């Protein structure tokens, strides 16, 4: 069985506060990008569970961001383990990820892979899980995983895992660029480098962006894109250029 896992960008990120647990509460609008996608192969096997990553051979500029990741930190493996534990599945599963979305790029590849694994396993074992049930599982894996269960465009609250579907955005052209040299590649590092006193200042723009998405006003959508992680950059980005998420990839919308 093959499942497609698409990338994402954040049209806005408001970092509201750091709670007692040390995690940052945010408000964000996520938007699925179909220019970049991983292909996930999921099959039963006679052997033990296996999750492997095969990088694409495409020589596109964004492939410069490729780095390796420990299997223990792989969200697809966490999705597999959670699914098997929840539904008491004994079968051994082989998962092969054909990687096109760079790791730790801010494009949500790991989260998308995990969501694809949940959806794929639901089909493989003929459980036909509802979107709500899949999202409940996704929330336990990582903050962007639930978004990729629904895809499209959505509002994320709390740590980003509480998802509300938004209307489809039409005719939005998005171009992705390689990393900003001003930002480290790990999400944890990005949060550590934030000055929270500079964050959460654009909540009014988020409201305008939500209204623009509801009404399909492309001009207002473009004017209200923002990202609090950009406050940690020493030099401002070029006009209409934004960080794709907490990671270093950039995008331009038109």
C-alpha positions as a printed Julia matrix, in Angstrom:
254×3 Matrix{Float64}:
   0.0     0.0    0.0
   1.22    3.48  -0.9
   0.14    6.71   0.85
   1.13   10.25  -0.13
   2.36   12.64   2.59
   2.32   16.31   1.54
   4.33   19.21   2.97
   2.96   22.36   4.66
   3.75   25.97   5.36
   2.45   28.18   8.16
   0.66   31.27   6.88
   0.95   32.67  10.39
   2.44   31.68  13.73
   1.62   33.59  16.91
   3.65   32.39  19.89
   1.42   33.34  22.81
   3.19   32.11  25.92
   5.39   29.45  27.46
   3.38   27.38  29.89
   4.47   25.69  33.11
   5.43   22.49  31.27
   7.95   24.4   29.18
   5.97   24.11  25.93
   4.92   27.14  23.9
   1.25   27.8   23.27
   0.69   29.01  19.74
  -1.98   30.01  17.25
  -1.2    29.18  13.66
  -2.75   28.76  10.24
  -1.34   25.77   8.37
  -1.61   25.29   4.63
  -0.88   22.04   2.8
   1.64   22.21  -0.07
   1.46   19.6   -2.81
   4.67   20.65  -4.58
   6.62   18.47  -2.13
   5.53   15.03  -1.03
   6.86   11.86   0.55
   5.61    8.47  -0.6
   4.96    5.99   2.21
   4.89    2.23   1.51
   3.14    0.2    4.23
   3.0    -3.6    4.14
   2.65   -6.54   6.47
   5.83   -8.57   6.84
   6.81  -11.96   8.25
   9.7   -10.37  10.09
   9.86   -7.64  12.77
   8.61   -4.05  12.46
  10.83   -1.94  10.21
  10.83    1.76   9.34
  13.32    2.94   6.74
  13.97    6.17   4.85
  15.08    6.32   1.23
  16.0     9.82   0.1
  14.94   10.99  -3.34
  17.59   11.28  -6.03
  16.13   14.53  -7.28
  18.73   17.29  -7.31
  16.48   20.19  -6.41
  17.79   23.16  -4.37
  15.73   22.25  -1.33
  17.44   18.85  -1.09
  20.41   20.69   0.43
  18.56   20.46   3.75
  18.77   16.67   3.96
  19.94   15.33   7.33
  19.58   11.97   9.01
  17.34   11.25  12.01
  17.47    8.57  14.7
  14.79    5.89  14.39
  13.83    6.5   18.04
  12.88   10.08  17.06
  11.05    9.1   13.88
   7.39   10.15  14.1
   6.34    7.48  11.6
   7.73    4.84  13.99
   5.91    6.5   16.89
   2.69    6.42  14.84
   3.2     2.72  14.12
   3.89    1.88  17.77
   0.88    3.87  19.0
  -1.45    2.32  16.43
  -0.38   -1.24  17.23
  -0.68   -0.64  20.97
  -4.1     1.03  20.69
  -5.64   -1.67  18.52
  -3.63   -4.62  19.92
  -2.16   -5.51  16.55
   0.4    -8.31  16.52
   1.31   -8.31  12.82
   4.77   -7.05  11.92
   4.73   -4.0    9.67
   7.26   -2.68   7.16
   7.21    1.07   6.46
   9.43    2.57   3.77
   9.49    6.37   3.42
  10.56    7.71   0.04
  11.76   11.1    1.26
  11.35   14.24  -0.83
  10.41   16.67   1.97
  13.67   17.61   3.73
  13.99   16.72   7.4
  13.89   19.62   9.91
  13.08   22.11   7.17
   9.92   23.62   8.66
   7.81   21.91   5.98
   6.27   19.32   8.29
   7.57   16.2    6.56
   7.94   14.06   9.68
   4.46   14.98  10.92
   2.95   14.34   7.5
   4.64   10.94   7.34
   3.2    10.04  10.75
  -0.32   11.06   9.69
   0.04    9.03   6.49
   1.06    5.99   8.54
  -2.05    6.31  10.73
  -4.32    6.62   7.68
  -2.54    3.8    5.87
  -2.74    1.4    8.82
  -6.44    2.18   9.23
  -6.99    1.05   5.64
  -4.58   -1.89   5.81
  -6.41   -3.4    8.78
  -9.86   -2.36   7.46
 -10.67   -0.38  10.6
 -12.12    2.57   8.66
 -11.31    4.96  11.49
 -13.13    8.28  11.47
 -11.26   11.53  10.97
 -11.99   12.39  14.6
 -10.49    9.12  15.86
  -7.41    9.53  13.66
  -6.93   13.09  14.92
  -7.15   11.87  18.52
  -4.27    9.47  17.81
  -2.36   12.14  15.89
  -2.49   14.58  18.81
  -0.48   12.1   20.88
   2.38   11.99  18.39
   3.29   15.58  17.54
   1.86   19.06  17.18
   1.46   19.14  13.38
   0.37   15.53  12.89
  -3.35   16.18  13.44
  -3.3    18.85  10.73
  -2.16   16.33   8.14
  -5.13   14.1    8.92
  -7.43   16.81   7.51
  -5.0    18.66   5.19
  -6.03   21.7    3.18
  -5.96   24.84   5.33
  -6.64   24.84   9.07
  -6.31   26.82  12.28
  -4.1    25.22  14.94
  -4.34   26.11  18.63
  -2.78   25.06  21.96
   0.57   23.58  20.84
  -0.72   23.47  17.27
  -2.42   20.09  17.61
  -6.0    21.36  18.17
  -7.2    21.71  14.59
 -10.16   23.53  13.03
 -10.68   23.15   9.29
 -10.8    26.37   7.22
 -12.14   27.02   3.71
 -10.01   26.11   0.72
  -7.68   28.88  -0.51
  -7.83   29.14  -4.28
  -5.26   30.53  -6.74
  -2.5    30.94  -4.14
   0.88   30.44  -5.78
   3.63   29.35  -3.4
   7.34   29.02  -4.14
   9.64   27.31  -1.65
  13.3    28.3   -1.25
  16.27   26.69   0.53
  16.99   27.51   4.12
  17.59   30.89   5.66
  21.19   31.02   6.88
  19.93   33.01   9.88
  17.97   30.18  11.46
  19.1    26.86  12.88
  17.54   23.68  11.55
  15.99   22.22  14.71
  12.58   23.33  16.0
  13.85   23.11  19.59
  16.69   25.53  18.76
  14.26   27.9   17.06
  12.13   28.1   20.23
  15.19   28.49  22.45
  16.34   31.51  20.44
  13.03   33.39  20.77
  12.59   36.58  22.74
   9.01   36.11  23.93
   8.61   39.85  24.54
   8.71   40.29  20.75
   6.15   37.56  20.07
   2.36   37.64  19.99
   2.27   41.16  18.61
   0.44   40.27  15.39
  -2.76   38.66  16.7
  -4.83   41.31  14.92
  -3.21   40.26  11.63
  -4.2    36.67  12.37
  -7.84   37.75  12.73
  -7.61   39.62   9.41
  -6.03   36.57   7.8
  -8.8    34.31   9.07
 -11.42   36.7    7.71
  -9.6    36.9    4.37
  -9.56   33.11   4.09
 -13.27   32.95   4.92
 -14.12   35.54   2.24
 -11.53   34.43  -0.31
  -9.81   37.85  -0.32
  -6.41   36.96  -1.76
  -5.01   40.49  -1.37
  -5.68   40.49   2.37
  -4.31   36.96   2.7
  -0.99   38.06   1.2
  -0.82   41.2    3.33
  -1.37   39.42   6.66
   1.03   36.49   6.46
   3.41   36.6    9.44
   5.58   34.36  11.62
   6.87   35.1   15.13
   9.99   33.03  14.46
  11.07   35.83  12.13
  11.54   38.05  15.21
  14.66   36.02  16.05
  16.33   36.84  12.72
  19.12   39.41  12.86
  18.26   40.75   9.42
  14.72   41.15   8.02
  13.64   38.93   5.13
  12.92   40.36   1.72
   9.41   41.68   1.12
   6.75   38.97   0.82
   9.27   36.3    1.94
   8.5    34.31   5.08
   9.76   31.38   7.1
   7.78   28.24   6.25
   7.44   27.26   9.91
   9.88   26.96  12.81
  12.51   25.52  10.51
  14.72   27.3    8.01
  12.87   26.99   4.68
  11.45   30.14   3.12
   8.43   30.75   0.91
   6.96   33.48  -1.25
   3.22   33.73  -1.94
   1.58   35.46  -4.88
